[in-house]
Amino acid sequence: PVVAQSVPSKKKKKASLTTNNNIDPLDIIGEQQEPVVAAQSPPSKKKKKALNTLNYGGGYQQQNNIDPSSITQQQSPPEISLQTQLNYSRNGHTVLRSFLPQALIHQLRSELLPHAASHEVAAWRQKVEVQLADSSESEYYRKNARTIAAGLKSVGECQELLESLGMDPLAGDLPFLQHFNAWRAAPPNPTANSVNSNSNNNKPLGTVRKLCLSSHLARTASILLDTTSTIRLYQDSLFHKRAGDGWTPWHSDARMAPFDTSNMITFWIPLQTVPSPGKKGGTGLHFV
């Protein structure tokens, strides 16, 4: 699963929130307006086309009284309409509306924003590493990209190095900052008190972890991928697209994944409402 809002990469590769502390962060009850987009890598030539699990008609129904801690114990699969499954099979992407309730989205955001702020240097190092690894001028940079990036101590040092590579990181030359595998930073069994902590510097990521490891996502993936095989988590990734960041050109994520298979699925989960295009200036995800 990918926890993200991503829009406008030059190379391949928002922020206010009011949280009701009386809401159990592990209680996903209610309705949510933001869609979750599921996208897969392009199908390989050998990919099996048969659809054996298209038997959950009626559209997705919001399930009440579910929390992420019990999602992993659900016995019945999510209800995803036949049309949605067919759309995914034919197009490689689809939209799951009311798939996650708004209260859960807000809790994810309240956990992830402090996490991103406290790991800002790491996100900038990742951008430096990507640019060095793609350098066309220096073989030394390409071979030592990770080591060089790891030695940078501040955001300023990262920006200076990017500028030396001909980029202006403060003028739209970067598309976003990115954080990987936030679920691993969460304690395996966070207490209710720790999850509801108001500390912005060390807010546990219990909701993130439970969602990433939930059977709710895994079962949905198995339905859309039409497989009975074990579903494994590769990574989660937070895309932080700031005001002034650059645009993202058309691209395929498949070439970046270290797998020789097209049986992959990504859940794009917006952490805030995305305005509609046109006059409201919305820039959501587009798939072709």
N, C-alpha and C positions, 0 to 999 in steps of 0.2 A: 504493500500500500504506500501511496505517496501522499503525505499531508502537505497540501500546497495550494497557493494561488499563483499561477504563473501566466504571464502574458508577454508583453513586449519583452538571442545570444549572438553575440557577434560571432563567436566561435562556439561550436556546439557545447556545444556541449552541444497595514498597510500600516496613527494606530491607536485607536481608543476603544476601550471595552469596559462595560459595567457588568460586573459579575455579582450575582445574588448569592451571598455566602450561605443562604438557607437552602440552596439547591444542592442536593447530593451530586457531586461531580460524576459519580458512577451511575446516576439514575437517568437513563435516556428516555424520558417521557415527554411527549409533546410532538409538535410538528415543526418541520423546518422547510424553509422556502428554497434555500440554496441547493442546487442539484449536485450530485456526485457524478462525476464522469468516469466511466470505465473505458480504458483504451488498451488495445493489445498491439504487439508488434506485428508487422506484416506477415501473413501466413506463408509458410514454406511450401514448396512444391509437393512435399510428401505428407503434408498435414491432412489428417483424416477429416473428411467432410461430413460424415454421418452425424446426425443430431439424435442422440439417444435419450436425452433428458428433458426434452421440451414438453413437459407434462405439468407445469405449474401455471395454469392460466389464471385470468382474472385480474392481472395487474398487481403491483406491489401495494400491500395494505400495511398502513402504519400499525406497528404492534405496540401496545401500551404495557406499562409496568415491566419494562425490560431494563436491566442495567448491564454495563459491560462485564461485570463480574459473573453474571449469569448467562451472558451471550454464549460463552464457551461451552455451556452445558445444554444449549438448545438441541432438541432432538429433531425438530422439523426444520426443513430448509426455508430460507426466505422465499416469499412468493414473488416471482418475477414473471411477468406476462410472456406468453409465447411470442408476441410481436417484439418485445424488447430483446428476447433471446435471438430471434431471427435478425433483428437489426444489427446486433453485435456480430453475429456470425457472418453476415454479408458485408458489413462496412468496417469491422474492426474497432468500432467505438459505439457507445450508447450513453444515454443519460438516465440515471436512477433518481427520480424525484421523491422527496420525503423518505429517502433511504436512511438518513441519520437525522435525529431531531435537533432543533435549534439550540436547545440547552446544552447538548453535548458539543456542538460546534463551538459555542461560546466557551465551554470549559477547556476544550483543546487549545483555543486561542489564548486563554488566560494562562495556560501552562507554557505554551510555546514561545510567546513573546519575551518573557523574562529569560527563557533558555537561550533564545537567539541573541539577546543583548549581552548575556554573560559569555557567549562564545563567538563574539564578533570577530576577534582576531583570527580564530580558526577558519571562519568563513572567508576572510580576506586571503589567508594563506592558500586556501583551496583555489581561489581565482588566480593567484600567482602561479601555483603549480600547473594549472591548465594552460596558461599562456606560455610558460617556459617549455612545457612538454610539446607544444605546437610550434615552437620557435623554428623559423626557417633560416635563421642566420647563425645559430650557434649549436653545434653538436653537444658542446659541454652543457648547455642549458637543458637540452632534451634528455640527456642521460642522467642529469643530477637535479631534475626539477623538484622532486619531493624533498631532497636533503636541503636544497637552497630555501625552499618555502618554509620548511620546519624551523630554520634558523632565524626567521624574522620575528621580532619581539613585539611589534606594535602595528596598529592599523596604518600609522604614518609610514613606517618602513615598507609595508606592502604597497602602499600607494606610490611611494617614490620609485620602487622597482618597476611597477607597472608603467609609470611615466617614462622610465628609461627604455621601455620596450615600445614606446610610441603610442601609448594609450593615455587617455585622460579619464581616470576612474570617477571623476566628479562631474563629467560633462556628457554622460550618456553612453560611454564606451563599454560599460558593463551592463548586462541585462538584469541581473539580480544577484543577491547573496544566497548561498545555499548551505544548509546544515543537514548532516546525514545521521541516521540511526539514533534519533532522540530517545526512542523506546529503551535503548540500552542504558541510558543515564537514569532511568527510573528504578527505584527499589522494587524487587520482585513482589513484595507484599506490603505496600505502603499502608500506614494506619490512616484512619479517617481524619485524625487531627493533622497529620502531615500533609495529606492531600488538600485539606482546606486551609493550609497555611497561607497567610497574607504576605509572606516574604517574597518580594519581587526578585531577589537575588538568588534564591535557592528554592524555587517552587518545584516540588516533585512532579514528575511526569507520569503519575499513575494512570490517568485517563488515556494518555497517549499509548502507554504500554499495553493496557488492556484492549484497546481498540485494535492495535496492530496485531496482537496475538489472538484476537477473537475468532471464534468459528463463524461469526456473522459475516466477516469478510471472506474467510476461507470457503464457506459454503456458497456464497455468492460467486466467488471466482470459479468454483467447480461447475456451477450451473452454466455460467457464461462461456467457459472454456469447453464445456461438454466433456468432462472427464471424471472418472472415479478414482484417479490417482491421487496420491497425497499432495496437498497444496503446501508449499514451503514459502516462508517469508524471505525475500532477498534483502530488502532494505526499506526504510522510510526516509523521506527527504522533505525538508521544509524549504520552500522557495519564498524568499522575502524580497518582493519587488517594491522598491522604494520610489517615491516621487522623483522623477528625473532620470531613472534608469532607462537604458536603451531598449530597443525593440528586439523581439525574437523572430528570426527568419524561419521559414519553413525548414523542417528538419525531421529526421527519424531517430528516435531514441534507441532503436534496436541495435545499432552498430556500437553503442556504448556499453551494452550488457554483455558480460562475459559468459554467455551461454550459447550453445549450438542448438537452439530450439526456438520456435515461435510460440510455444505454449507459455506465454507470459502475459500478465495482465497488470495494469496500473490503475489504481483508484485516485483520481484527482479530486481533492476535497477542499473547496474554497473556505477560508476562515473568516470571510466577511461577504456581505452582499456584493455581487458584481453588477454594476449598472448595465442597462441595455445599451447596445451600440447606437451610433448616430449622435443625436443631440445630447444624450446623457454621458457620452464619452466612454462607454463600457468597452473593455478589451478582454473578453473572455477567451477561452481556448477554442481553437478551430482545428478541425480534423478533415483530411481529405483521404 
